[in-house]
Amino acid sequence: MGISGRPGLTGPGAPGATPHAPPARVLAAVTVGNVLEWYDFAVYAFLTAVIGRVMFPADNPTASLLLSAGTFGVGFLTRPAGALVFGSMADRRGRKFALLVTFGMMGGATLAIGLIPSYASIGIAAPLLVVLARLLQGLATGGVVGGATAMLTEQAPPGRAGFYASWQAASQAGALLLGALFAALMAATLSPAQMDAWGWRAPFWASALIVPLGLYIRRRVADPEAFAKQAAAAASPLGALWQAHRTAVARGFGITIIWTVSTYFFFVYVPLYAHTVLRLPMQTTLFSNSLALACMLLVAPLAGAASDRVGRYPVMVAAAVALVVLVLPGFALLLRHPVAPALALFQVVSALLAASFIGVAPSAMAELFPVGVRSSGIGVAYNFSVTVFGGFAPFIATSLVARTGDPLSPTWYVLGACGLSLATLLVTLRTTPRSPSRSARAGT
């Protein structure tokens, strides 16, 4: 794999190391690998309703849906542990090594979900095995964002870290898009009975093809020179992070709140809400979601590139304010007009605003940490925030509707979470020197 087990022996100087590829090739390789890995984690989200019927007790449809949505959230409980384990691994043994390990773990857990027999066949063992697989997925995913964002930022040419790191966010959108399209295709071509019997499993079976492809792609890139040139990696990156960078972790945690709530509310919960509450057909909600994700995929890199010119925080603050102001009237419009065009409009506008924030967030977080603790710092800040605010967003939103009977209640969660994140941004902006983008120093 081109990675030595001893700190500091990595990159071109290590025996058998992969030669450094041009930055554009690294960008393509990391992005494609991310798309494949995040697809494995995200596809569950778009099939929550079906999985609830098949893998959980189905006597009470609302209870089954809540259990399935809750199991989606369970996958986030182990993400902080994954951030600690694999973030430290990436800072000690190399970005590439950690990304290869997490990808293999993710693919195996995803394939397992597609192979678990139904609740009708094996009873309570079915949901327990699904929960176990989600925990393994979460452990693997916890190591992805830190390593991939560090890799992209450190491989970027001077002055282009915002654009390069934005592909971390774009790759997540691409993975969600791939999962949504696959699920929509199955829902559109199969009957409900076929979908419940075996159709929902097909996207999980695809991991048998995705894993070898992803491993092949990731093996063909080397660690960034900024990492390779370290005299020696820290013996304990997590210890160094705690001693010297606690404030940076807190800021990264705050930045991530809007990133994660936007992703899991607008692109995971809203399709579920439109299908289960507004009674729109599943293929309609999934195709609408796919359109919104395509917009996000296109806009995130544009936002990252803009931040290279005008700075990270002006772009993020403007997008955050727009999200807070528009989410309630947008959701109210959807409720008054529960039809496909209104759903598509709501999701596309949400995607444009979310992408403007999410496309900049990775580089902003990377610049909070030096190379030696960058993967750990990003991973810890991101994954602890995602666990608290993002993973259970579908469950919390579904519970709010069930408890209050108010169809607008899900927006309360978005307003509260995004308002908190916006406050963090404003504090960070006030304590950040007013200078051009720090992207040129991202590799230092």
Secondary structure as the mmCIF struct_conf table of DSSP 4:
data_model
#
loop_
_struct_conf.conf_type_id
_struct_conf.id
_struct_conf.beg_label_comp_id
_struct_conf.beg_label_asym_id
_struct_conf.beg_label_seq_id
_struct_conf.end_label_comp_id
_struct_conf.end_label_asym_id
_struct_conf.end_label_seq_id
STRN STRN1 ILE A 3 ILE A 3
BEND BEND1 GLY A 5 ARG A 6
TURN_TY1_P TURN_TY1_P1 PRO A 7 GLY A 8
STRN STRN2 THR A 10 THR A 10
HELX_RH_3T_P HELX_RH_3T_P1 GLY A 11 GLY A 13
BEND BEND2 ALA A 14 ALA A 14
TURN_TY1_P TURN_TY1_P2 PRO A 15 GLY A 16
HELX_LH_PP_P HELX_LH_PP_P1 ALA A 17 PRO A 22
HELX_RH_AL_P HELX_RH_AL_P1 PRO A 23 PHE A 46
TURN_TY1_P TURN_TY1_P3 LEU A 47 LEU A 47
HELX_RH_AL_P HELX_RH_AL_P2 THR A 48 MET A 55
BEND BEND3 PHE A 56 PHE A 56
BEND BEND4 ASP A 59 ASN A 60
HELX_RH_AL_P HELX_RH_AL_P3 PRO A 61 VAL A 74
TURN_TY1_P TURN_TY1_P4 GLY A 75 THR A 78
HELX_RH_AL_P HELX_RH_AL_P4 ARG A 79 ARG A 93
HELX_RH_AL_P HELX_RH_AL_P5 ARG A 95 LEU A 115
BEND BEND5 ILE A 116 ILE A 116
HELX_LH_PP_P HELX_LH_PP_P2 PRO A 117 SER A 118
HELX_RH_AL_P HELX_RH_AL_P6 TYR A 119 ILE A 122
TURN_TY1_P TURN_TY1_P5 GLY A 123 ILE A 124
HELX_RH_AL_P HELX_RH_AL_P7 ALA A 125 THR A 141
TURN_TY1_P TURN_TY1_P6 GLY A 142 GLY A 143
HELX_RH_AL_P HELX_RH_AL_P8 VAL A 144 GLN A 155
BEND BEND6 ALA A 156 ALA A 156
HELX_LH_PP_P HELX_LH_PP_P3 PRO A 157 PRO A 157
TURN_TY1_P TURN_TY1_P7 PRO A 158 GLY A 159
HELX_RH_AL_P HELX_RH_AL_P9 ALA A 161 THR A 189
BEND BEND7 LEU A 190 LEU A 190
HELX_RH_AL_P HELX_RH_AL_P10 PRO A 192 ALA A 197
TURN_TY1_P TURN_TY1_P8 TRP A 198 TRP A 198
HELX_RH_3T_P HELX_RH_3T_P2 GLY A 199 ARG A 201
HELX_RH_AL_P HELX_RH_AL_P11 ALA A 202 TRP A 205
TURN_TY1_P TURN_TY1_P9 ALA A 206 ALA A 206
HELX_RH_AL_P HELX_RH_AL_P12 SER A 207 ARG A 219
TURN_TY1_P TURN_TY1_P10 ARG A 220 ARG A 220
HELX_LH_PP_P HELX_LH_PP_P4 ALA A 222 PRO A 224
HELX_RH_AL_P HELX_RH_AL_P13 GLU A 225 ALA A 228
TURN_TY1_P TURN_TY1_P11 LYS A 229 LYS A 229
BEND BEND8 ALA A 231 ALA A 232
BEND BEND9 ALA A 235 ALA A 235
HELX_RH_AL_P HELX_RH_AL_P14 PRO A 237 ALA A 244
HELX_RH_AL_P HELX_RH_AL_P15 ARG A 246 TYR A 264
HELX_RH_PI_P HELX_RH_PI_P1 PHE A 265 TYR A 269
HELX_RH_AL_P HELX_RH_AL_P16 VAL A 270 THR A 276
TURN_TY1_P TURN_TY1_P12 VAL A 277 VAL A 277
BEND BEND10 LEU A 278 LEU A 278
HELX_RH_AL_P HELX_RH_AL_P17 MET A 282 VAL A 310
HELX_RH_AL_P HELX_RH_AL_P18 ARG A 312 ARG A 336
BEND BEND11 HIS A 337 HIS A 337
BEND BEND12 VAL A 339 VAL A 339
HELX_RH_AL_P HELX_RH_AL_P19 ALA A 340 ILE A 358
TURN_TY1_P TURN_TY1_P13 GLY A 359 VAL A 360
HELX_RH_AL_P HELX_RH_AL_P20 ALA A 361 ALA A 366
TURN_TY1_P TURN_TY1_P14 GLU A 367 LEU A 368
BEND BEND13 PHE A 369 PHE A 369
HELX_RH_AL_P HELX_RH_AL_P21 VAL A 371 SER A 385
HELX_RH_PI_P HELX_RH_PI_P2 VAL A 386 GLY A 390
TURN_TY1_P TURN_TY1_P15 GLY A 391 PHE A 392
HELX_RH_AL_P HELX_RH_AL_P22 ALA A 393 THR A 404
TURN_TY1_P TURN_TY1_P16 PRO A 407 SER A 409
HELX_RH_AL_P HELX_RH_AL_P23 PRO A 410 ARG A 430
TURN_TY1_P TURN_TY1_P17 THR A 431 THR A 431
BEND BEND14 THR A 432 THR A 432
BEND BEND15 PRO A 436 PRO A 436
HELX_RH_3T_P HELX_RH_3T_P3 ARG A 438 ARG A 441
TURN_TY1_P TURN_TY1_P18 ALA A 442 GLY A 443
#
